[in-house]
Amino acid sequence: MDYRKLDGFFYGLFMDVNVLRQAGTSPSNVRHAYVDDFALHIGKRATLVPSAGGRAYGMLIALTHTELDILYSAPGLEVYRPEALIAQPFEGEAVPALCYNLVEPPEPHERNPEYAKKLQTVLRELGFSEEYVDSIG
């Protein structure tokens, strides 16, 4: 069994620890964070894309490698790949984290209003700024 946990940076619906628990994981060390020089893009799915001067908000959540594998082997999520990045918690020092992103970003015409609405709800529940919440969609 894989017991060592590492920080993952989550920017989509996996920010909700209840969703993670329902998927069979045991999230810990949950905290608000952001990554600079990235922007959130929502097409059919959400992903972060490099964006000079951008900032994407999310949650740092510690999970094991096995738990991350479980999450990203679900149907439709196997197209995401882990990337190393530096995340800045709202409190404390910047930390290295894994972030799962699409290899190919969404096409400009792709939209998923239902996902964007769900994500806005999660962001509000987690206390992110209305300015950021309103920018989603």
FENNORVEN-V593733 format. One record per backbone hydrogen bond with DSSP energy under -0.5 kcal/mol. CO is the residue of the C=O (numbers start at 1). NH is the residue of the N-H. E is the energy in kcal/mol with one decimal. If there is no record, write none. Layout:
co	nh	e
CO	NH	E
CO	NH	E
This chain:
co	nh	e
1	3	-0.7
4	65	-0.6
6	63	-2.2
7	98	-2.3
8	10	-0.6
8	61	-2.4
10	59	-2.7
12	15	-2.1
13	16	-1.6
15	17	-0.7
16	19	-0.9
16	20	-1.6
17	21	-2.7
18	22	-2.2
19	23	-1.1
20	25	-1.9
21	24	-1.9
28	62	-3.1
31	60	-3.3
32	90	-2.2
33	58	-2.4
34	88	-3.1
35	38	-0.5
35	56	-2.4
37	51	-2.2
39	49	-2.4
41	43	-0.6
41	47	-2.0
45	43	-3.0
47	41	-2.9
49	39	-2.3
51	54	-3.0
54	37	-3.0
56	35	-2.4
58	33	-2.4
59	10	-3.0
59	61	-0.5
60	31	-2.2
61	8	-2.2
62	28	-1.5
63	6	-2.9
64	68	-2.3
65	69	-2.5
66	70	-2.2
67	71	-2.4
68	72	-2.4
70	73	-1.0
71	74	-1.0
74	77	-2.3
74	78	-0.7
77	80	-1.9
79	103	-0.9
81	101	-2.5
83	99	-2.5
85	87	-0.6
85	97	-2.6
87	89	-0.7
87	95	-2.9
88	34	-1.5
93	89	-0.5
95	87	-3.1
97	85	-2.4
98	9	-3.0
99	83	-2.0
99	101	-0.5
101	81	-3.0
103	105	-0.5
107	110	-1.5
112	116	-2.3
113	117	-2.3
114	118	-2.1
115	119	-2.7
116	120	-2.3
117	121	-1.9
118	122	-2.2
119	123	-2.8
120	124	-2.3
121	125	-2.5
122	126	-1.9
123	128	-2.4
124	127	-1.5
129	133	-2.6
130	134	-3.1
131	135	-0.9
132	135	-0.6
132	136	-0.6
133	136	-1.4
